[in-house]
Amino acid sequence: MPHRSGPLLIRTTGETLLAARRAGQTHWRGSLDLGRSEGVATLGADTWTWSDRPYPYPDKLKDRTIYTDDGDDWVAVSRFSGGLIKLVPTDWGAPTFEIDGIKMLPTARISPFEDARRKVALVAPRGRVVLDTCGGLGYFAACCLEAGATRIMSFEKNADVLWLRTLNPWSPDPDAPEHGGRLQLAHADVSQAIAALDEASVDAILHDPPRFGIAGELYAQRFYDQLARVLRRGGRLFHYTGAPNRLTSGRDVPREVAQRLRRAGFAAEPALDGVFATRR
């Protein structure tokens, strides 16, 4: 789906826009793409204009919600299809997303985009072919593009997540000319699609699956065996695991992951909030 270029509102930007109108100002300067850039809006009595298009002033906006214009009003960037999925603003600009209220990216101490950048650095993607198993909002892919990867094969199973990407200015557009076709994004379940990839066809892997209770197949030995099959010898892998509480979960997921990766043919050790591994 093509990326949408219209403005996005959060509560704080909506409030400053309205405050500028109440103060009698004719122009407002700020960001309407979640901190990616700044521009100037022209303020009228009933509408405001951005990039030569008029928009209605927002009514009361909620916290932790991002709004887009649907042609008539401002609506939350969210969908419900078996579960509520929504784009959620952060203090860092780059948004996270939630599924049924569960935050899918870390945001407490670091921008989710910066968090992705430091994890991508572990696999040193410059000049390499990268497998991005669970694309999400595309922050791993964006950082790989930024770092000079020659090709990124990215898979995302959830159609609603792919829709969120078309509205998120921090998500890379595979069709953007500046990317030169290096990002190939597929709407597919990587646990099945990986069987079609050639042996030793990728140089690096980024594996950021949902938690174990939701997607156990992405933590299974047979899947790790497939990761080892498609990764060339000496290739690097970062596997996000998070740090689930052992006392409540009864499991040491990072340790289990490292053990399975070793059985698949990796040298694996804890790193950041996951496991870093090298194909032996």
Secondary structure, DSSP 8 states (H G I E B T S, - for coil): -----S-EE-HHHHHHHHHHHHTT-SEEEE-SSTTS--EEEEE-SSEEEETTEEEE------TT--EEE-SSSEEESEEESSSEEEEE--TTSS-EEEETTEE-S--SSS-HHHHHHHHHHHT--TTSEEEESS-TTSHHHHHHHHHT-SEEEEEE--HHHHHHHHH-TTS--TT-GGGTT-EEEEES-HHHHGGGS-TT-EEEEEE----TTT-GGGGSHHHHHHHHHHEEEEEEEEEE-----HHHH---HHHHHHHHHHHHTEEEEEETTEEEEEE-
